[in-house]
Structures are given as C-alpha cells and as structure tokens.
Amino acid sequence: MKKTFKAENISCGKCANLIKVSLEDDFGEIEVNLNSNPKEVTLEIPNQAKEELFKVEMSDIGFAIIEA
C-alpha cells in the first residue's frame, strides 16, 4: 500500500536525491514532495516491518520521520 510520511530536515532537491539514491534499492520508487511543509515522502510499504525499517534508514541518513 502507498504510504506518505512527513519528514524533517528535507530542504532541497539534493536532499530528495540523497533519499532516492540511498533507499530506492531497498524500497522501490520513492516520491519526495518538496512543496509541502513539512516535506512528504511517499512510497509503497507492504507491511509494518518494512515501515519500521524505512523509518530507521531515513533517520540514519539524517531525515527523521515525524508522522505517517
């Protein structure tokens, strides 16, 4: 199911590209909405375990998820 997460510290296209390059191999296509505030990251999340992994990996590259 597609899910959208609000994340902090995303400020520009370089941030969006870092997220995509770092995580698309593990999570598939990722969309980053730079026009929302806070910024939104949308991707296909099949289960709770994958969601938790995504949140951890986002945090590891500097972008904490603040709400789903």
N, C-alpha and C positions, 0 to 999 in steps of 0.2 A: 504494500500500500504506500502511496506517495505521502510523505510527511514533511511539514515545514517546521523548521526550528528557528528561533530568534537567537542571534549570537552577538556577543560584544567584541570589540576591537577590530571589526572589519571596516576599513575606511576607504578602500580604493580597489581598482582593478587588479593591482599586484596582489592584494590580499585574496581576492577571489581566485586568481590564478594559482596561488600557493595552495589553497584548499583543494582545487580541482586536481592539480598535479600530484599532491600528496595522497589524496584519498580516493580518486576515481578508480584506481586499480582494484581496490578492496570493496568499494560501494557502488560502482557503476556511475552513470551520469549524475552530475551534481549541478544544480542551478543556484546561483547566488544573486539575490535581488539587492542591488546597491541603491535603489531608490526608496527603500523603506527605512524606517528608523524605529527600533534597531533593525539592522540588516537581517535578511532572511535567507536561509539555506534550505533548499528543497531537494529531496532525493527519495528513492524507493527504499523503504525499510520493511523487510519481510517479517521480522519478529523482534521481541523485546531484547534478546541477547545482542542482536545486531545494532539495535538502537543504543544500548549501553556502550558498546564498543565504539560506535560513531562519536558519542559524547566524549569518551576518553581520548580518542585520537584527535578530535578537534581541540580539546584542551591542551594536548601535547604540542600542537603546533601554534598555540597562543590565542585560540578563539573559543572562549568559554560559551557553552550553550546556556542561555538564561531562561528559556521556556520553550516548550514544544507546542 
